[in-house]
Amino acid sequence: MSANDAMQSPSVVLQFYALTKPRVIQLIVFCALIGMVLAVPGLPTLENIALALWACMGIYLVAGAAAAFNCIVEKGIDAKMKRTAWRPTARGELSDRQTLMFSAVLCVAGSLILYFYVNPLTMWLTFATFVGYAVIYTVILKPLTPQNIVIGGASGAMPPVLGWAAMTGDVGPEALILFLIIFLWTPPHFWALALYRVEEYRKSGLPMLPVTHGSEFTRLHILLYTLVLFAAGLMPFIYGMSSWLYLFAAVVLGVGFCVYAWRLKKNYSDELARATFRFSLVHLSVLFAALLLDHYLL
């Protein structure tokens, strides 16, 4: 290897790393970890910790494979949008063949880890999530219907279910409650982004709700979803999964999200849409962190 190649190799590594959409994957693994923690009563044993680490690694790799595959399919769309034009596939820095091979290696490696070191159910659920996101959502739903985020949100809501299955070998009602929370959170989260990026989505040709039905219709649906999400956020307490610490966080965060949605509905601005989008990230992260703290402290 020449000195020039050696100098260039780190940038290539970073390009492949960027394909995995690290910030998104970190949130996925975090939500999966919450499912793992809640599935284990009390403090985890060393065996539980080892199992969780293997599961996190496997889920991370398969989720990264789905993200890389998404970059291939959407490279033309990504190139037209400011927030995604930097991706290596959109810039032509990595070929489709390189990206596809990278995606395949990650998917196979992650699936093998989950099958042999966790359990077959988690592997199959994770692989089904890969297919749901990379194929059903990205290839079929996203360019076809403005309800793409709603239907495709099922794949994004799977991490806690994967985490629960990893630790227990089955899918309990608690995991489905966590699934429901993320499923309902996804549309207002993405629609807030789509509102202030509407011209980019219009240019890309994707039928996002603000493009097909307008801003007012989208803002109404953001408000309706946040109200239903608020109710769903109370379910862990109602079902007995958590106590008053989580309930307090769920009420504060739920009311906060509803207030943002109400303000967005009544008096729209791009700045407020950005703030709503940012708050949605805080909402989900803190809500699940509260579940984690509640599980160990109370």
N, C-alpha and C positions, 0 to 999 in steps of 0.2 A: 504493500500500500504506500503510495506516495505521500509526501508531507501535505500536499494540497488536498488529497482525499481525506487524510486524517483530520484536517481542519474542517472539511465540509461535513463529515459524518455526524457530528453532534446536531447540526441543523436538520439533517435527514431524520434523525431519531426524533427530534422535536416535531417535525412535520407529521410523522406517523402518530406520535403522542397526541397531537392536536386533532387527528381524525376521531379519536375516542371521545371527544367533547368532555374533557375532564371535569368541569364544574357540574355538568349534568350528571355524570356518572357518580361523582362524590355524593350528590343528593340521593341518588338511587341506592347506593350502598348504605348510606346513613339510614334511610327508611327501612331497608332490609334488616339492618342491625337492630333497629327498634323492634321489629317483628321477632327476631331471635331472642332478644332480652326479655320481652314480655311472655314468651313461650316457656321460659325457665323460671319456676317459682324460687324466690329467694336469691341468694348469691350463687353465681355459677361456679361449677367445679372446673378443675383444670381440663377435664375431658370436654366440658361444655365450651370452654374458651377455645380449645384447639379446633373443635367442630365449627364454631362460629368463624374462626379465621379462614379455614378451608372454604366455607360457604361464601364469605365475603370475597375471597380471591376468585372463586369460580363465577360468581355473579358479576363481579367487576369485569372479568375477561369477556363474558358473553354479552354484557351490556355494551362494552367497548366495540365488540364485533358488529353489533347492530348499528351503533353510531357511525362506524366506518362505512358500512354498507349504505346507510342513508346518505353519506357524503357522495357516493358514486351516483346514486339515483338522482340526487338533487343538485349536482354540480352546476348545471345550467341555470337553475333557479338561484342558487347561492351566489353565482357571479353577478346577478342583477340586484342583489340586496346588500346594502351597506354593512349590516351586522354579520353577514356570512361571507362576503366577498374575499375575505382574507384566508379562507380555508384552502389547504394545499391542493385539493381536487378542483376547486373553483378557479384557482390561479394556474392550474396546469402543471404544478410542481411535482405531483405524483400521478402516475397513469392509472387508468381503470384496473389494469392487470395487477399492478402493485397493491392497490387498495383492496381489491378483491381477495388476493392471496393473504394479505394482512388480516382482513376480516375473517377469512376461513380458518387461519391458524389460531386466532383468538377464540373463535367459537368452538373449535375442536378441543383446544386446551382447556377452556373453561368447562365444557361439557364433561370431559374426562375427569376433571377434578371433582365436579359435583357428583358424578355417578359413582366413582370409586371411594371418595373420601367423605362424602356427605350421605346422600341416598338417591336412588333412581327417581323418586317422585319429584324432588327438587330439580334434578337435571331436566326432566321432561317439562315441568312447569316453566323453567327458565328458557328452554329451547322454544316452547310455545310462545313465550313473551317475545323472543327474538323474531319469530315468524310474524307475530302480530304487529310488531313495530316496523320491522324492516320491509316486510312484504305487504301485509294487509293495509296498514296505515300509510306508509310512505308511497308505495307503488299504486295502490287502488283508491283508498279513501281520500287522501290529501288533495289530489288534483280533481276529484270527482264531485265532492259535496261540501257545502259550508259547515256541515255537522261533523267534519273530519276530526276535529278536536274532541268532540263529545264521544264519538264511537271509538276513536283511536286512543282515548284516555284510559281505556281498560288496560292496555299494555303498560302505560306509565304508572298505573295504580297497583301493579303486581308486586313490587319489591317487598312490602311487609308480609305478603302471602308466601313469597319465596323464603323469607327469613323464618317464618313460623314453621313451614314444611321442613326446613333444614334441621330444626331442633327437635321436632316432634314426629316427623314422618307422615303427618296428615295436615289437613286444612280445617281449622276450627272456626267457630263463629266470630271469635275475637279477631282473627286474621281478616275475615270478610268485612268487619266493621272498619278496620284500618284501610282496607281496599276502598270502601265506600267513601271515606273522607277524602282520599287522594283523587278518586274518580270525580267527585263533585268539585274539588278545588281546581282541577285542570282547566275547564272552560273559562272561568273568569280570569284566571292567571294569564292564559294565552290571548284571550280577547282584549284584555287591557293593553298588551303589547301590540296586538294587531291594530288597535285604534290609532296609536300614534305612528305606526309604521304602515298605514293603509296604502299610501301611494307606492311603497316598495312592493307590497303584496299585489297591488293592482298591476304593476309593471311586470311582476313575475308570472302573472296569469293564474295564481292560486285562488280558488274561490273561498277565501276567508270571509267570515260573516260580515265584517264592516264593508267589504268590497261588494258583496252580493245583496245585502239587505240594509246597508247604511249604518251610520253612527248611532242614531237614536234607538233603533231596534237592537243593536248590539249592547248598548248601555243598559237597556231594560233587562236583557237576558243576563248580563253580569250581575245586576241587582238581584234578580230572582234566584240565580245560582248561589249567591252569597248567603241569602236567607235560608235556603235549603241546607247549605254547607254548615251554617251556624247550628242548625238542629242536629245534623249528623255529628258535629263535633262534640255534642253532649252525650252521645251514645256510649263511649267508653265508661263514663261515670254511671250512667243509667244501668248498664249491663253488669257493673261491678268490677270492671277491669282496673279502675282507678279510683282515687279518692278526691278530697276537697282541693288539694294542690293542683291537680290537673283541671278540675272543674273551674277554678278561678282563672287559670290561664286560658282555657277554652272560651269562657265568657268574654274576657277582655279582648282576646284576639278576634273572636267572632264578631263582637260589636264593632271593633275597629275596622274590620274588612267591610262590614255592612255600611258603616259611615262613609268610607271611601267610595263604595259603589253608589250610595245615595248622592253624594256630592258630584260624582261623575255623571250620574243620570240628570241631575238638575242643572249643572253648569259646567259643561265640558271644556277642557283645555288639554293640550298635549302634555303640559307639565303635570297636570293632575293624573292623566293616564299613566305617565311614567311613575309617578309616586304610588299609584295603585298597584302597578306591576311589581315595584320593589317591595311594597308591603306584603304582597301575596307570598313572596319568597320568605320574608320574615315570619309570616303567619304559619306556614307549614313547618319550617325549621323549628320554631319555638314551640309549636304545639306538640311535635313529636319529642322534642327535648323535655318538655314538661311530663309527658308520659314516662320517659326514662327516669327522671328524677323522682316522680311519684312512686314508681315501682320499687325503688331502693330506699327512699327516705320515709315512706309511710306504710 
